[in-house]
């Protein structure tokens, strides 16, 4: 399974195998919302690769 995850301030989008997308609104002012976590329910998972890139602020001059 290939996941592409995009996080932008208060929106999280997850693209699954380029076939499905899940979107959610998050509230970053809450302490429990600070971070990213990978987990599996009902079994184990192995992460083969993980890449992350910071996004630039669109309001930066």
KEBAVO-290056 format. One record per residue (C-alpha): x, y, z; residue number from 1; residue in one letter; chain. Coordinates in steps of 0.2 Angstrom, whole numbers. Layout:
BEGIN
<atom><x>X</x><y>Y</y><z>Z</z><seq>NUM</seq><type>a</type><mol>A</mol></atom>
...
***
This chain:
BEGIN
<atom><x>0</x><y>0</y><z>0</z><seq>1</seq><type>x</type><mol>A</mol></atom>
<atom><x>7</x><y>17</y><z>-5</z><seq>2</seq><type>x</type><mol>A</mol></atom>
<atom><x>1</x><y>32</y><z>5</z><seq>3</seq><type>x</type><mol>A</mol></atom>
<atom><x>4</x><y>50</y><z>1</z><seq>4</seq><type>x</type><mol>A</mol></atom>
<atom><x>0</x><y>62</y><z>15</z><seq>5</seq><type>x</type><mol>A</mol></atom>
<atom><x>-1</x><y>81</y><z>14</z><seq>6</seq><type>x</type><mol>A</mol></atom>
<atom><x>-3</x><y>91</y><z>29</z><seq>7</seq><type>x</type><mol>A</mol></atom>
<atom><x>-6</x><y>110</y><z>28</z><seq>8</seq><type>x</type><mol>A</mol></atom>
<atom><x>-11</x><y>119</y><z>43</z><seq>9</seq><type>x</type><mol>A</mol></atom>
<atom><x>-28</x><y>113</y><z>47</z><seq>10</seq><type>x</type><mol>A</mol></atom>
<atom><x>-31</x><y>100</y><z>33</z><seq>11</seq><type>x</type><mol>A</mol></atom>
<atom><x>-24</x><y>82</y><z>31</z><seq>12</seq><type>x</type><mol>A</mol></atom>
<atom><x>-26</x><y>73</y><z>15</z><seq>13</seq><type>x</type><mol>A</mol></atom>
<atom><x>-21</x><y>55</y><z>12</z><seq>14</seq><type>x</type><mol>A</mol></atom>
<atom><x>-20</x><y>47</y><z>-5</z><seq>15</seq><type>x</type><mol>A</mol></atom>
<atom><x>-21</x><y>28</y><z>-5</z><seq>16</seq><type>x</type><mol>A</mol></atom>
<atom><x>-13</x><y>19</y><z>-20</z><seq>17</seq><type>x</type><mol>A</mol></atom>
<atom><x>-18</x><y>34</y><z>-31</z><seq>18</seq><type>x</type><mol>A</mol></atom>
<atom><x>-35</x><y>27</y><z>-30</z><seq>19</seq><type>x</type><mol>A</mol></atom>
<atom><x>-44</x><y>34</y><z>-15</z><seq>20</seq><type>x</type><mol>A</mol></atom>
<atom><x>-42</x><y>50</y><z>-5</z><seq>21</seq><type>x</type><mol>A</mol></atom>
<atom><x>-46</x><y>54</y><z>13</z><seq>22</seq><type>x</type><mol>A</mol></atom>
<atom><x>-47</x><y>71</y><z>20</z><seq>23</seq><type>x</type><mol>A</mol></atom>
<atom><x>-49</x><y>78</y><z>37</z><seq>24</seq><type>x</type><mol>A</mol></atom>
<atom><x>-49</x><y>94</y><z>46</z><seq>25</seq><type>x</type><mol>A</mol></atom>
<atom><x>-38</x><y>95</y><z>61</z><seq>26</seq><type>x</type><mol>A</mol></atom>
<atom><x>-36</x><y>108</y><z>75</z><seq>27</seq><type>x</type><mol>A</mol></atom>
<atom><x>-17</x><y>111</y><z>77</z><seq>28</seq><type>x</type><mol>A</mol></atom>
<atom><x>-20</x><y>122</y><z>93</z><seq>29</seq><type>x</type><mol>A</mol></atom>
<atom><x>-24</x><y>106</y><z>103</z><seq>30</seq><type>x</type><mol>A</mol></atom>
<atom><x>-9</x><y>98</y><z>111</z><seq>31</seq><type>x</type><mol>A</mol></atom>
<atom><x>-13</x><y>81</y><z>105</z><seq>32</seq><type>x</type><mol>A</mol></atom>
<atom><x>-13</x><y>87</y><z>87</z><seq>33</seq><type>x</type><mol>A</mol></atom>
<atom><x>5</x><y>91</y><z>87</z><seq>34</seq><type>x</type><mol>A</mol></atom>
<atom><x>14</x><y>77</y><z>77</z><seq>35</seq><type>x</type><mol>A</mol></atom>
<atom><x>11</x><y>63</y><z>65</z><seq>36</seq><type>x</type><mol>A</mol></atom>
<atom><x>8</x><y>45</y><z>70</z><seq>37</seq><type>x</type><mol>A</mol></atom>
<atom><x>8</x><y>29</y><z>60</z><seq>38</seq><type>x</type><mol>A</mol></atom>
<atom><x>-1</x><y>14</y><z>67</z><seq>39</seq><type>x</type><mol>A</mol></atom>
<atom><x>-10</x><y>-2</y><z>61</z><seq>40</seq><type>x</type><mol>A</mol></atom>
<atom><x>-26</x><y>-10</y><z>69</z><seq>41</seq><type>x</type><mol>A</mol></atom>
<atom><x>-27</x><y>-28</y><z>70</z><seq>42</seq><type>x</type><mol>A</mol></atom>
<atom><x>-9</x><y>-32</y><z>64</z><seq>43</seq><type>x</type><mol>A</mol></atom>
<atom><x>8</x><y>-26</y><z>61</z><seq>44</seq><type>x</type><mol>A</mol></atom>
<atom><x>15</x><y>-14</y><z>48</z><seq>45</seq><type>x</type><mol>A</mol></atom>
<atom><x>32</x><y>-11</y><z>41</z><seq>46</seq><type>x</type><mol>A</mol></atom>
<atom><x>36</x><y>6</y><z>34</z><seq>47</seq><type>x</type><mol>A</mol></atom>
<atom><x>48</x><y>3</y><z>20</z><seq>48</seq><type>x</type><mol>A</mol></atom>
<atom><x>51</x><y>22</y><z>16</z><seq>49</seq><type>x</type><mol>A</mol></atom>
<atom><x>47</x><y>38</y><z>23</z><seq>50</seq><type>x</type><mol>A</mol></atom>
<atom><x>50</x><y>55</y><z>15</z><seq>51</seq><type>x</type><mol>A</mol></atom>
<atom><x>45</x><y>72</y><z>22</z><seq>52</seq><type>x</type><mol>A</mol></atom>
<atom><x>47</x><y>90</y><z>14</z><seq>53</seq><type>x</type><mol>A</mol></atom>
<atom><x>43</x><y>106</y><z>23</z><seq>54</seq><type>x</type><mol>A</mol></atom>
<atom><x>30</x><y>118</y><z>14</z><seq>55</seq><type>x</type><mol>A</mol></atom>
<atom><x>34</x><y>136</y><z>12</z><seq>56</seq><type>x</type><mol>A</mol></atom>
<atom><x>22</x><y>149</y><z>19</z><seq>57</seq><type>x</type><mol>A</mol></atom>
<atom><x>12</x><y>157</y><z>4</z><seq>58</seq><type>x</type><mol>A</mol></atom>
<atom><x>12</x><y>173</y><z>13</z><seq>59</seq><type>x</type><mol>A</mol></atom>
<atom><x>31</x><y>174</y><z>15</z><seq>60</seq><type>x</type><mol>A</mol></atom>
<atom><x>39</x><y>188</y><z>4</z><seq>61</seq><type>x</type><mol>A</mol></atom>
***
